Amino acid sequence: MLTRRTLLRFAAVSVPVVLTGCGGASDEEVGVLPEDLPESVQRFPRTPIAGDMTDTRVVLVFHVADDSPVTLHVWNDAGVVVDQAIDSSGDGFHKVMIDDLKPGTAYQYAVFTSEDRSLICQFRTAPSEGDLSPVTFALLACVGQGTILPDYFMPENMPVPTVEPFQWEIFTQLDTEPIDAFVHLGDQGYFDFVWSEEGGEVDAYLHAWGFYHGGGYRDVYSKAGLYATWDDHEAIDNGSVDPWDMSAEDAVKMANAHEAWFKVVPIDAMAPGDAPVWRGFRWGHTVELLLLDCRYELTDAQLVSPEQLQWLVDRIAASPCRFICVATPKPFTQITTSQQLMSDNADRWETFPDQRAAVSDLLDAEGLNNVLFVTGDIHMNYLGRANIEASTVSESVWEICCTSGNYSPLASGLSTEQFDFVSPDPHVPVLTFDPASDSVHVAFYGVDGSVAFEQTLTDV
């Protein structure tokens, strides 16, 4: 947090706010702190979001509703590190890449005019190479209220501009130990009716995002930076469209949904095609996070492209990190259950045995039991092994599945022999990777903010 020696000084209305560092100010000279300037949810209705943190770089996205010029500030206890004027963009959406940050350092940031500000948020950069400090990630997926039907954005009920964005108790009650980053495994929102009722227009998707990022996500994305991949509902339910076999009209809608996603999500790329959604990040030598795209390279013959699969195998094989966390929107686990999962859950790794074997064979050949999988999509939480037999390294690796809201009664059919914990209710799993103890601690936080289940994994 800011010290009392970090000042806000105001000039005329036409001049951006200036944050002054801590050099030499006396207590009597202390001016207005950022918290003292009023937050304007009218000008800044959506959460500013930090993401794709490296040890020296971060991506910041934010929205200015009236598209007025603003000033972006980033600061830490030592003072201000970014004081950047931001001109009007034409639609109020901005994405800014910040370099030359210090490794393993906590920062705060906000967007200012001379009279008000956005929500004040924070992020942490990854530690430098070789660092073995503990790292804590929290998992999100499939946001909702704990019901079978998701919180769909319904255009006919949603005024322009956004007035009452979505809220979710699972986020408002989340109060854990400090989290280094959030990992979102897809379905940040449910935009099916933007596709069907608003023609899948870019502006319609952008407006719909406001009901999610302007609502419950303010409670989590303000706490830590974000690593995000995507699933189907950021565009349309996968039961409606096959991404490898679309009509010309549907291809335009899909492109529009992807353009909106790249604009509002802090991925280190300005637009689709600039970089793949699959990408990796190292937090010192503690943990390497590998985010996969299991949705838009999907065909009836492959879950991911040969290029992505080779990248995954190469990154796992070459990683210097004590732990490897593979964030896959589709479960890697061969799920043992007494009830068949929904038909739209069929495109899991086990449906593509050759590609799954490419990963499994590497884990077995190299004895890589330090790999964990984290996943979402199937609307349940679990902690379990990749296979009920668990006789090889690849069968014994752990997988953590989460749902942040959507509820599947089919969770009750999962094998208690394979899974140590199963629940259909919304949870936020928090994983702490600790090289000193050679363990990963997993805690599932429930809607009341308490720990519903926890376990320390010592065989990783």
Secondary structure, DSSP 8 states (H G I E B T S, - for coil): ---TT-EEE---TTS--EEE--TT--GGG--B-GGGS-B-TTT--S--EEE---SS-EEEEEE-TT---EEEEEEETTEEEEEEEE---SSSEEEEEE-S--TT-EEEEEEE-SS-B---EEEE----TT----EEEEEE-SBSSSSSS--B--GGG--SS-SS----HHHHT---S--SEEEE-S-SSB-HHHHHHSTT-HHHHHHHHHHHHTTTTHHHHTTSEEEE---STTT--TTT--TTS--HHHHHHHHHHHHHHHHHS--SSSSTTSS-S-EEEEETTTEEEEE---SSS--SS-SS-HHHHHHHHHHHHH--SSEEEEE-SS--S---BSS---GGG--SGGGSHHHHHHHHHHHHHHT-TTEEEEE-SSS-EEEEESSSS--SHHHH-EEEE--SB---GGGGGB-TTTEEEEESS--EEEEEEEGGGTEEEEEEE-TTSSEEEEEEE---
